[in-house]
Amino acid sequence: MIDVSKKSPTLRIAVAESTIQISPATVERILARSVPKGDPLEVARVAGIMAAKRTQDIIPFCHPVPIEFIGIEHKIVESRVMLTATVKGIYRTGMEMEAMTAAAVAALTVYDMLKMLDDKMEIESVKLIEKRGGKSDLKTRVATPLHAAVLVLSDSVSAGKKSDASGLLIKDMLTNSGIIVDSYEILPDDRAAIIDKLRDYCDKSRLDLVVTTGGTGFSPRDTTPEAMLEVIERSIPGIPEAMRAYGQQRTPYAMLSRSAAGIRGNTLILNLPGSKRGVQESLDALFPALLHAFPMMRSGGHENPILKNSDD
């Protein structure tokens, strides 16, 4: 199975449709409710619902998913029975296979109930009509390149006693998200120096994004969030809330993070933990949804040509 543990749960919706070609005489039997085995459409509805809930048992690499809703609708158009399955759930992966399994089994049920009446009957198609939710719905490619700085804050790294891993990981993850990293620097945990550097990034370099790592713990020298508070004009509480919520699903130590986020001018500043794992999980929690902040900051509302849809 594919590892989906890094993904965040979102509302997933999938719609699938199956089509069965039947004879006009069979249509009349359905409408007259004179099929010997009973009403094929209502039985197909129940069969489709049951099948969706058992998808994980028959499709080998399909994840078990918490289904919140299954609906099976049917209609007869000329000599075709059309069955539409809708499946919803809040999870890390989609509901497409559940919807298609429901539509397929519903069609097979109709076929089974009508085969004694119609030997020319044919299941013409089973196909996915729509899927929503997850990263495929988010705008993840930057049309107008964003420019960023990565700032590593650590006494030991700046003194050469340790090598940096977290800052380099941030660089790689930003680059993979289409963001240009103009600056990568290492500073000691000096509050005044941090303030000056953040102001320089915002006011002189006019970068779109500044990501810091380190200085969010409890030691007397951990003052990155306090330094940022002296720089920003507005805080964004939802960003650290998202990071901590994501982290707490993986380790209780996430509650100890003092990560923060805010805006100065048109620059978004993020304070991430100093550990490589903390950085990885924080950025997994934020991207690609974080990119939506930039058109909002540029007064573009919720739709702006700065971003374009990804087909990935």
VENBEL-V157452 format. One record per backbone hydrogen bond with DSSP energy under -1.0 kcal/mol. NH is the residue of the N-H (numbers start at 1). CO is the residue of the C=O. If there is no record, write none. Layout:
# VENBEL-V157452
nh;co
NH;CO
NH;CO
This chain:
# VENBEL-V157452
nh;co
7;4
10;91
12;89
13;132
14;87
15;130
16;85
17;127
18;83
19;125
20;81
21;122
22;79
27;23
28;24
29;25
30;26
31;27
32;28
33;30
34;29
38;35
43;39
44;40
45;41
46;42
47;43
48;44
49;45
50;46
51;47
52;48
53;49
54;51
55;52
57;54
58;55
59;55
62;59
67;65
68;88
69;88
71;86
73;84
75;82
77;80
80;77
81;20
82;75
83;18
84;73
85;16
86;71
87;14
88;69
89;12
91;10
99;95
100;96
101;97
102;98
103;99
104;100
105;101
106;102
107;103
108;104
109;105
110;106
111;107
112;108
113;109
114;110
115;111
117;114
118;114
122;21
124;19
125;19
127;17
129;15
130;15
132;13
137;134
138;135
141;308
143;306
144;306
148;180
149;209
150;183
151;211
152;185
153;213
154;187
158;154
159;155
160;157
161;156
162;156
169;165
170;166
171;167
172;168
173;169
174;170
175;171
176;172
178;175
179;174
180;146
182;148
183;148
185;150
187;152
190;188
194;190
195;191
196;192
197;193
198;194
199;195
200;196
201;197
202;198
203;199
204;200
205;200
207;201
208;147
209;147
210;268
211;149
212;270
213;151
214;272
222;219
223;221
224;215
227;223
228;224
229;225
231;228
232;228
233;263
234;263
236;261
239;236
241;237
242;238
243;239
244;240
245;241
246;242
247;243
248;244
250;247
251;247
254;251
255;252
256;253
257;254
262;269
263;234
264;267
267;264
268;208
269;262
270;210
271;260
272;212
279;275
280;276
281;277
282;278
283;279
284;280
285;281
286;282
287;283
290;286
291;288
292;289
293;290
294;291
296;292
297;293
298;294
299;296
300;295
307;304
308;141
